[in-house]
């Protein structure tokens, strides 16, 4: 490729150069806790950045060095350190006389260019977002082509004042789009210097203004909601009369088979009837031509940390219900209210109450407790607010689990969770767990030594030890016997372990192979990187063997009749399709997997009379695919239409809002009457 930058633009870029001779200091805040820092030192045309934070025992550690030219664009940029899950970062960019060269986790690249072009770093700290915003403000249409590919755009928001007294500042919010599936939000001061990067879960804010973090999280959540409300207006189709899907076959989870061709009629958010395929259309109906395709009941994604940015993408993937496994309560309540009011699109949310012990390694989420009494109070708080279960987490003291589980059961709640540090799955089963979350949480008990702390990345890196594990050993068999005897369910989250143990720098990950070419450039680039540090000789092979052992363990659980629950911890969407495909590698047939993800999970959550199959009187939650997913589970990805609560969504309309190329065309609608 060959890039040309207009001369007039170069003059404008001078104003975007970093401030000379200054130190910028920022706090990283998760929830209400300071978990790290970002420090940027500018000297002449160089900026040195130190970025480090740890939440839930993990986070990135990065050092950056940037050198700027007269035009304010980086001429050289290096990023070294480690990512959230520990993989090594060694990213380098340089512009020479007529060529830009770079290397990141995807490999080397270059582009012929007579003048500098904006390079988008793969691993940079949030300071880079402020840089991009300054450069875009200096551009006429606030849109720039970027390296390695793509384009970034800037949209200005409203001004606001932060701080008080002598510390009061005027800042403005800006939305950066084109970097990923969803936009990023930064705030710049009157000198166009970075004041904050904010997301609904994490804030990086200038030191001295930490008290603004809660306000900033709400601000960007509201801005994101406004964007999603606009998408909802454009993509949610409601009808005055009935909605009829004509000439479709239904996946019947009870029979593990497809029905003969029928018509399905929806009205008032419910399935009004399953009728003969040639039943007459009544006046006022909208007809969706199914063309012999398959209607599948809406899927249940059972390990979500629900966010508004991913909500509609889950719907587009046929996921009409999720189980939230831990969240900021106020943010989740607001999101659920917006979904239920029809303001934004999203699945039905079943809430789990997250209880975590307070420690330096805490996940700053849900309810943090410092005593058994506080843990019991947390259980009661969740029970009084309609949560269906509690989830106990890493920093909970193991001895509190017995009392917390007993109180949860007394109040009608189920108990799930991680294995607290310095304990094992056997002890948690005996404490009263109904469900164990993540297969690694179980298997670590077979390979850890006494005193090893799983509140750190060790709970991931120690999986290398599984490569030599004997699954017939007494230690392993005792745990499997306890799971089977006590009827404990296991939610393995296989797809996230596949990503952790098998993803390699520069390679398209197995879990995204079927959808990779449909994703935007930024998402493709981020996907082609390792999660774990595999730099030491033999590590990659050890992780590969560990994954094979993990899958063998799950096969043994299935053979014992253990209920395995499908969930991703990856945001759902197309990752959930991969999760279900991995279940077929355990020995389930495609039809059995679909039953597990629909009727079985509806039954597990106590709502199989309302959902889980396509029957008269049940919720109108289902999706249309052209093929037969009982023959090939990959057939669930090219979804043509989704119905949730009687509202019709066409993924071909939804995906372009996120830079995703649709997987299928919309079906033909006859006599549409769209409100």
C-alpha positions, -999 to 999 in steps of 0.1 A, spaced: 0 0 0 11 36 -6 -1 64 17 -2 102 10 -10 128 37 -21 163 25 4 190 32 -23 212 49 -30 183 73 6 182 83 4 218 94 -27 210 115 -10 181 131 16 203 147 -10 215 172 -16 179 182 20 173 194 24 162 230 30 188 257 68 194 262 85 186 295 57 174 317 46 144 337 11 131 334 -1 108 362 -33 87 362 -50 63 386 -66 31 373 -99 24 391 -120 -7 390 -153 -4 409 -143 20 437 -108 7 441 -75 21 428 -59 -9 411 -30 6 392 -14 36 375 -4 52 342 25 76 342 35 95 310 67 116 309 73 139 280 107 153 272 111 171 239 97 149 212 98 117 234 72 102 257 79 74 281 49 56 296 46 32 325 12 14 327 3 -13 352 -28 -25 370 -40 -56 386 -77 -65 392 -88 -100 401 -52 -109 404 -43 -101 368 -37 -72 345 -13 -57 320 22 -44 328 35 -23 299 63 1 291 60 24 261 83 48 243 72 71 215 92 95 194 73 123 175 80 141 144 73 178 136 38 168 124 29 154 158 26 118 146 47 90 161 78 82 141 88 54 164 68 35 190 78 5 212 56 -13 236 70 -41 259 58 -60 289 29 -85 293 -8 -86 287 -36 -93 312 -31 -131 310 7 -129 309 17 -132 272 48 -112 263 45 -79 244 72 -67 221 56 -43 196 76 -20 174 67 7 149 91 29 129 87 53 100 117 58 77 122 81 47 95 64 25 83 34 44 66 25 77 74 -9 93 60 -26 123 58 -58 143 32 -69 167 18 -102 179 4 -109 144 39 -106 128 57 -80 107 42 -55 83 51 -25 62 36 2 40 52 26 15 44 62 25 60 95 18 48 111 50 40 97 85 7 79 89 -12 73 122 -2 39 135 -27 21 158 -8 2 185 -20 -32 193 -9 -32 229 -6 5 239 -19 19 271 -50 42 272 -27 72 268 -27 63 231 -64 70 229 -58 106 239 -31 109 212 -55 96 185 -82 120 197 -58 150 195 -47 141 160 -83 136 148 -93 170 163 -66 186 141 -81 169 110 -108 186 90 -134 158 90 -120 141 121 -114 109 103 -80 94 94 -67 63 76 -46 42 99 -19 16 99 -19 -14 97 -53 -9 82 -87 7 86 -99 41 96 -105 58 129 -132 85 135 -138 110 163 -172 124 175 -173 152 201 -196 150 230 -208 177 255 -184 197 277 -185 192 315 -167 205 345 -148 182 369 -132 188 402 -139 218 424 -123 251 435 -88 256 422 -88 220 408 -119 226 387 -113 217 350 -134 220 318 -132 188 298 -150 173 269 -159 137 261 -150 122 227 -160 90 211 -134 71 191 -148 46 166 -131 22 142 -107 6 166 -129 -23 177 -165 -36 177 -176 -8 200 -163 28 204 -139 40 231 -145 71 252 -118 96 263 -120 130 279 -96 158 270 -90 191 289 -89 225 273 -53 220 262 -64 188 244 -45 167 269 -59 134 282 -79 137 313 -95 103 314 -103 71 296 -136 56 308 -156 25 303 -185 12 324 -161 -11 343 -127 6 343 -116 42 345 -81 57 340 -83 93 354 -59 120 361 -45 118 397 -64 140 421 -97 134 403 -103 98 414 -136 109 430 -149 115 395 -146 78 385 -182 69 394 -195 99 375 -174 91 344 -185 54 344 -221 65 343 -214 92 317 -199 67 292 -226 41 300 -252 67 291 -234 76 259 -231 40 250 -268 34 258 -278 64 236 -259 48 207 -275 14 213 -309 30 216 -304 44 181 -295 10 169 -326 -5 185 -348 20 167 -333 10 134 -332 -28 139 -361 -38 162 -392 -46 142 -425 -48 161 -458 -56 143 -494 -45 150 -507 -79 139 -494 -115 142 -460 -125 129 -460 -158 109 -430 -178 100 -441 -199 71 -426 -232 59 -401 -239 87 -391 -270 105 -387 -268 143 -360 -282 164 -378 -302 190 -354 -307 220 -376 -334 235 -374 -355 204 -338 -345 195 -351 -340 159 -366 -316 134 -404 -316 128 -421 -317 95 -426 -283 78 -450 -260 98 -460 -224 103 -453 -206 136 -475 -177 146 -464 -151 171 -486 -125 188 -483 -105 220 -448 -117 227 -459 -153 228 -462 -182 204 -499 -181 194 -497 -214 176 -478 -240 156 -500 -246 126 -499 -267 94 -476 -253 68 -505 -245 45 -527 -228 72 -543 -197 57 -528 -163 66 -553 -141 84 -557 -103 77 -531 -81 93 -503 -107 95 -467 -102 85 -453 -133 69 -416 -143 71 -408 -168 44 -388 -196 61 -380 -213 28 -377 -247 45 -352 -234 71 -351 -244 108 -364 -225 138 -344 -232 169 -355 -222 204 -335 -193 219 -302 -203 234 -291 -199 270 -256 -185 275 -249 -195 311 -217 -176 319 -222 -139 311 -209 -108 326 -235 -88 309 -227 -55 292 -248 -33 270 -221 -33 243 -225 -71 238 -262 -74 245 -275 -70 210 -247 -91 196 -259 -119 218 -294 -116 203 -279 -116 168 -263 -149 176 -297 -164 188 -289 -160 225 -322 -149 240 -313 -156 276 -281 -153 296 -271 -161 332 -251 -132 346 -223 -146 368 -212 -113 385 -216 -77 378 -219 -42 392 -254 -44 407 -265 -8 398 -251 -10 363 -267 -44 357 -301 -32 371 -300 -2 348 -292 -24 318 -319 -49 326 -344 -20 329 -334 -6 296 -337 -40 279 -371 -48 295 -384 -14 285 -374 -21 249 -350 9 248 -320 -13 239 -318 -48 226 -306 -77 247 -313 -111 261 -333 -119 292 -309 -118 322 -308 -142 351 -287 -128 379 -262 -146 401 -251 -129 433 -213 -124 433 -197 -127 468 -159 -120 470 -136 -118 500 -117 -85 503 -80 -89 497 -53 -74 475 -64 -98 448 -101 -91 449 -123 -90 419 -138 -56 425 -173 -67 417 -206 -76 434 -204 -77 472 -170 -77 489 -170 -92 524 -145 -93 552 -161 -118 576 -185 -147 576 -212 -125 590 -208 -101 561 -209 -131 537 -242 -142 553 -256 -107 549 -246 -107 513 -265 -140 507 -296 -125 524 -292 -93 503 -293 -113 471 -321 -136 482 -343 -106 490 -337 -92 455 -347 -122 434 -313 -136 425 -315 -173 417 -281 -182 431 -249 -169 447 -215 -173 433 -186 -175 458 -152 -163 445 -114 -166 449 -107 -145 480 -136 -159 501 -121 -177 531 -129 -214 525 -143 -218 560 -170 -192 553 -184 -213 524 -202 -239 546 -222 -212 564 -228 -192 532 -240 -223 513 -263 -234 542 -279 -199 544 -283 -198 506 -301 -231 506 -322 -221 535 -334 -191 515 -340 -211 483 -309 -201 464 -284 -224 446 -247 -221 453 -220 -220 426 -186 -205 422 -148 -207 420 -128 -227 445 -115 -202 471 -77 -199 473 -60 -225 495 -88 -250 491 -100 -275 465 -131 -287 447 -136 -316 471 -139 -293 501 -164 -270 482 -186 -299 472 -187 -310 509 -194 -274 518 -226 -275 498 -218 -262 463 -245 -271 437 -223 -261 408 -186 -256 401 -176 -228 378 -147 -233 353 -130 -267 347 -96 -253 357 -110 -246 392 -116 -283 397 -84 -296 380 -61 -273 399 -68 -292 431 -51 -322 415 -18 -304 407 -12 -276 432 10 -278 462 -1 -267 497 1 -229 501 0 -220 464 -22 -190 458 -48 -192 430 -58 -155 434 -30 -148 409 -23 -159 374 -11 -192 389 -47 -204 385 -41 -202 348 -3 -209 344 -4 -239 367 -25 -257 341 7 -266 323 11 -292 350 -19 -311 337 2 -323 308 14 -352 329 -17 -358 350 -29 -394 355 -67 -392 353 -70 -427 368 -52 -415 400 -69 -418 433 -69 -380 437 -87 -374 404 -112 -403 409 -122 -390 444 -132 -356 430 -151 -372 401 -169 -396 425 -179 -366 448 -193 -347 418 -213 -376 406 -225 -387 441 -236 -352 451 -252 -343 417 -230 -313 413 -232 -295 380 -201 -283 362 -199 -252 341 -165 -258 323 -163 -227 300 -144 -247 275 -139 -220 249 -121 -196 272 -97 -225 281 -92 -232 244 -82 -196 239 -59 -196 269 -41 -228 262 -40 -229 225 -40 -194 210 -7 -185 194 7 -152 182 1 -146 145 -24 -174 142 -62 -173 136 -75 -189 168 -95 -221 164 -124 -207 182 -129 -179 157 -119 -197 125 -155 -198 112 -162 -161 118 -127 -145 116 -131 -131 81 -163 -114 91 -148 -94 119 -134 -58 116 -97 -54 113 -91 -44 149 -109 -74 162 -90 -97 138 -57 -82 149 -64 -86 186 -76 -122 181 -43 -132 166 -23 -132 198 -15 -156 225 -31 -152 259 -6 -171 280 31 -166 281 45 -194 259 80 -179 255 98 -206 275 109 -237 257 83 -264 259 55 -242 273 34 -242 242 35 -280 240 27 -283 277 -4 -261 273 -15 -281 243 -12 -313 263 -30 -297 292 -59 -288 269 -61 -324 258 -62 -336 294 -89 -310 302 -111 -324 274 -105 -360 285 -116 -350 320 -148 -335 306 -155 -366 285 -152 -387 317 -177 -364 334 -202 -367 306 -199 -405 307 -206 -404 344 -238 -384 337 -225 -351 352 -246 -321 340 -222 -299 320 -235 -264 316 -227 -243 284 -213 -209 290 -183 -188 277 -171 -160 301 -161 -145 267 -191 -122 261 -212 -149 244 -222 -141 208 -203 -161 183 -180 -174 210 -211 -193 224 -214 -211 191 -179 -223 195 -186 -234 231 -214 -255 218 -193 -270 190 -167 -279 216 -194 -298 235 -198 -321 205 -161 -330 209 -170 -344 243 -194 -370 227 -227 -351 226 -245 -352 193 -254 -318 178 -291 -324 188 -281 -332 223 -260 -300 225 -289 -279 213 -312 -295 238 -287 -288 265 -285 -251 255 -323 -247 252 -348 -268 271 -323 -283 296 -311 -248 307 -346 -235 308 -354 -264 332 -322 -257 352 -334 -221 357 -369 -232 365 -386 -217 335 -392 -246 311 -429 -239 312 -421 -205 296 -392 -212 274 -368 -237 260 -389 -251 231 -412 -237 204 -447 -245 216 -480 -227 219 -482 -204 249 -444 -202 254 -424 -170 249 -416 -162 213 -379 -166 217 -363 -184 187 -341 -179 156 -342 -190 119 -313 -206 101 -313 -220 66 -297 -254 73 -301 -283 97 -282 -278 129 -290 -314 141 -267 -326 112 -240 -299 116 -239 -276 146 -221 -250 125 -255 -243 109 -265 -221 139 -241 -193 129 -257 -181 96 -288 -168 114 -313 -150 92 -337 -138 118 -341 -137 156 -373 -132 176 -372 -123 213 -405 -116 230 -422 -112 197 -398 -85 184 -380 -94 152 -343 -87 146 -325 -93 114 -287 -99 121 -279 -86 86 -291 -52 99 -274 -55 133 -239 -66 124 -229 -36 102 -233 -13 132 -203 -32 148 -182 -35 117 -191 -72 113 -199 -86 78 -232 -105 81 -233 -143 80 -266 -146 62 -292 -127 42 -324 -116 58 -355 -137 49 -382 -122 27 -410 -105 46 -445 -103 30 -470 -75 39 -448 -60 66 -464 -36 90 -436 -21 110 -445 2 139 
